[in-house]
Structures are given as structure tokens and as C-alpha cells.
Amino acid sequence: MSERLKGAYRELGETSPGYGDVGLAIRTARRRQLGYGVIAPLLVALALGGTALVIDTERSDSSRPTPPISSITPDEGTVSMVEWVDPPATLGAPAKAGTFLYRTCAGECAVTLVRPDGKTFAMADVFPELAKRLDSQGLTGASLSHDALWLGYPDDGGFTFTVGGDPAVQLNAGPDGSAWEMLGWGESSGSFGLVQRSEGRVTAYASIESYKVHVVNAPDDLDLLPVDSGGYTVYLAAPLDVSVPVTQRPRVTSSSMQSLNVSPETGEIGDITPGDSDNFASCMRPDETLAGPTGVPMFSNPPATRADYDSSSGIGATTVFAIRQGRLVPSAIIRGSCEALPDFVFGRYDLPQSTASETWTYLGVVAGGETAMTRQPSGSQTKDVVLVGTDGRSRVLHTVPADAQVLMPGLTMR
């Protein structure tokens, strides 16, 4: 390692405890094959002028793309990223609750970064080049890692990921009419999965672990839809027919997901492995179902909070839906399993529901199993960004303009 790079580590370490120990960073990278250990070195490398991994997704069934490497220019703003995201002492731990970003067009369209203490920064001051793109195209389809270091966004049919504001991985567009969508983040922020859709059909999957990217075609005869992904494993479920009105669809009370695995060594798609079936009927109300708007369950595996974090401390979360005025609305979160099994944790908490006086909008389950939502009083020009705790209690993080698109760590803007 050059003296220049060592110096950059030390400089970063002065403001970000846990990132400045060169030996620790190297040891961590060697111990952890799944991503978090390489985040700190990459941030420093990009600060010195790095490269972006570009993946060409035009491929045949028998071939995989060879990723070319292209140079990038660091996205250096007038405000340091560590002013927004306070890097944790433990690499890979999620961002503090209250760290998020939003885009509003109340005036000129602009993206704002929010800290837990309520202080805000214009994205243009932190990541000027990235801000130009997101100010213009918005946050629809964008996704932010649990630690808020990675940010991905749709890019003309492809998908681009940045780390610390700088391009890191780019999936190029596939066949005409297709588009890549984020599926989910794994236990490390450098571990994630995407799905490519064309005319409503799933045509390909992409698995990324520690900058190692594999793109595979979806089996033609596969009638299962993706539910979640943590990198090399894609979780699938049999969908309901969403052309049927929600009031006439079968009620789903058990979650039976199957696993589609991609070999991290060869990139070959493996067999589909049946998974266990969890029955949630005993902790659901008669008017509730597990099948969401896409016809499959909505499952996620968020990490524990920063204070409680270790790489295996997350508890799976299943979103429960109820029919309200002819549409499916998230009504509760079930953490773990309903069944009284050893080593399983169970906890259900209900989500606030819209009334004539206020509208609640579901954003997703974040670190610690809490649920991010927005609450807008009728006729108000602003709305609150709220976290609903696992005890069912709500707390307001920040107030934003009514038109704001809000993107929380670990979530994708749908």
C-alpha cells in the first residue's frame, strides 16, 4: 500500500473512528468475504481517483459478460459525506435512525440530506454530480444501503450504484423495453440483488457481492416471482393473479418461499430449492393477508440497530396487508415467526392507518425492525417522516414538504 493511500486512511480516521486503522481495515477485508470489509478501502480509493465497474448485460444464455473498467472523476462537494453519515465504529453497521434523504419540487427540484439531529445539507453541496442527476430524474426506483454509503438509481434501462457519491457498479440496459429494478440489500452494503423485467416478465437476475457481479437469465418456465434478494440468493414465491380484484383474491396466511441460487464462483444459476413454509394465521386478523400488491408476500431481513449490530443479529420482517377501500394497505409487521419454535423470535405490531383527517404512507421496514412511514394531515403543505417502533409507538424524525419523495437507508423508492 502506498504512503499516499496510508495517509488518506489516517486522515479519514481522524474524522471517522473505525475507518482509519489501516491494519484493521486489511484484516477485516480478509476475514469478511461479503463486502463490508472493503467499503472503507474503496471510499479512500475513490477519494483519490477510482474506477467504476461497468457490466454489459447484453448476453446469450451460454455466456456471461466480461466487465470492462472505465475511469471516473471523484464527486467532490464542499461538504464532506461524514457530515451527513456518521460512519460507525463497527464496519457494516446501519446508519443512525433519522439519516435519510428526500427530493422536493416545492420551488426548484432538489435532493436534501437529513441527519438524525435534524440538520440538513443540499445534496449538491456533498455530491454535486450525483445531485444533478437525481434532482432532475427524481428518486423513483432509487435505493439506499442500510449504512447509507451505497446509492443506486435507474439509468436509462440500466442501473448505476455509487459509493460515497462516486460510481462503483453499473449494469447496462438489456433488451429494448426491459429495465432493472432493485430487489434487496444483503447483510453487507456491498451485497445486493436486482431483477430485470420486460413486459411484466422477469427476464434476468443480477447478484452483486463485494463488486463481483453475476448476471443470469431467468428460466423461461419459471412461474415464480422474486420476493427479496441478499446477493447470490433470490427468494421466490408463487404469485396470485393480480388481475383479479383484491376483494376476490384468496387469503394467504402462510409464506412458502423458494430459493434460486447463483454460484459465487462460476456465476451459473443453480437449482431452485424449496424453503420452509411459515404459517402466520395465528397472529393475523381475519381481514388480513400476506399477499401484497404484486401477488407475493413482502419479506425483508433488516439488520439490528447500530447499537445492537453484528452481522447475524437481524430478524426477518413480514408485512401484513388489509383491504381498505378496495386496495391493499400494510396493516402490521410480523417479526420472526408466529410459531413457537426454538430460536425464533415473534413480535407483531400494528401500523397506523389513514383517516379522514390524516394520510399515512408506508415506506418500508428499516434497521431494528422499525417501519418508516409518512403522515400528512389533510390540507397540509408538509408531512412528517415517522418511525413506528416495534412496540407500536411512533416518533417523528423530520418534517418535509408534502410532495417530497423520501428515501430511507435499506429501502427502495417504489
Secondary structure by P-SEA (a helix, b strand, c coil): ccaaaaaaaaaaaacccccccaaaaaaaaaaccccccaaaaaaaaaaacbbbbbbbccccccccccbbbbbbcccccccccccccccccccccccccccccccccccccbbbbbcccccccccccccaaaaaaaaacccccccccccccbbbbbcccbbbbbccccccbbbccccccccccccccccccccbbbbbbccccccbbbbbcccbbbbbbcccccccccccccccbbbbbbbccccccccccccccbbbbbbbbbcccccccccbbbbbbbbccccccccccccccccbbbbbbbcccccccccccbbbbbbbbbbccccccccccccccccccccbbbbbbbbbbbcccbbbbbccccccccccbbbbcccccbbbbcccccccbbbbcccccccccccccccccc
